[in-house]
Amino acid sequence: MARTIILSAVALAAASFALEWLEYEYFTKACSVEIYGVLIALGFAPLSLWVGRRLTLQNPPGPLPCATSIAHPSITFRKGEKS
């Protein structure tokens, strides 16, 4: 009894695999241009996201000067210039 069940299960699995393979073959021949377009789009999408992130990434600004040093500068002339 178990042998009959196993053999019928294997036969059904093989038939299902064969039908899926034939459907895949038909689908790839019928829609090959669309499949290639989707594959190319899926390949370029991460690349474009990476390039866009790299190009628009900005460095954070440096530390701001202290407000008292702006209001009361201790240097009155530039280095190397005579006052």
C-alpha positions in Angstrom: 0.0 0.0 0.0 2.7 2.5 1.0 4.7 1.6 -2.2 1.7 2.4 -4.4 1.2 5.8 -2.6 4.9 6.6 -3.0 5.0 5.7 -6.7 1.9 7.7 -7.5 3.3 10.7 -5.5 6.5 10.5 -7.5 4.6 10.2 -10.8 2.5 13.2 -9.9 5.5 15.3 -8.9 7.3 14.4 -12.1 4.3 15.3 -14.2 3.9 18.6 -12.3 7.5 19.4 -12.8 7.3 18.6 -16.6 4.2 20.9 -16.9 5.8 23.7 -15.0 9.0 23.4 -17.2 6.9 23.5 -20.4 5.0 26.6 -19.1 8.3 28.2 -18.2 9.7 27.5 -21.7 6.7 29.0 -23.3 6.7 32.0 -21.1 10.3 32.8 -21.7 9.9 32.5 -25.5 6.6 34.5 -25.5 7.7 37.3 -23.2 11.5 37.4 -23.5 11.8 41.1 -24.2 9.8 42.0 -21.1 11.8 39.6 -19.0 15.1 41.1 -20.1 13.7 44.6 -19.5 12.7 43.7 -16.0 16.0 42.1 -15.2 17.9 45.2 -16.5 15.6 47.5 -14.4 16.2 45.4 -11.3 19.9 45.5 -11.9 20.1 49.3 -12.4 17.7 50.3 -9.6 20.2 49.6 -6.8 23.0 51.1 -8.8 21.1 54.3 -9.4 20.1 54.5 -5.7 23.8 54.1 -4.7 25.0 56.7 -7.2 22.3 59.2 -6.1 23.2 58.7 -2.5 26.9 59.2 -3.1 26.3 62.3 -5.2 23.9 64.0 -2.8 25.6 63.0 0.5 26.7 66.2 2.1 29.3 66.6 4.9 27.9 68.0 8.1 29.0 71.5 8.9 31.9 72.1 11.2 31.4 73.4 14.8 30.0 76.9 15.0 32.2 79.6 16.5 31.4 80.9 20.0 29.2 83.9 20.1 31.5 85.9 22.4 34.5 85.4 20.0 32.4 86.9 17.2 31.2 89.9 19.3 34.6 90.7 20.8 37.4 89.6 18.5 40.8 89.5 20.1 42.7 89.8 16.8 42.4 93.2 15.3 44.6 92.7 12.2 45.5 89.9 9.9 48.6 87.9 10.5 51.5 89.4 8.6 49.8 92.8 8.1 50.9 95.9 10.0 48.3 97.8 12.0 
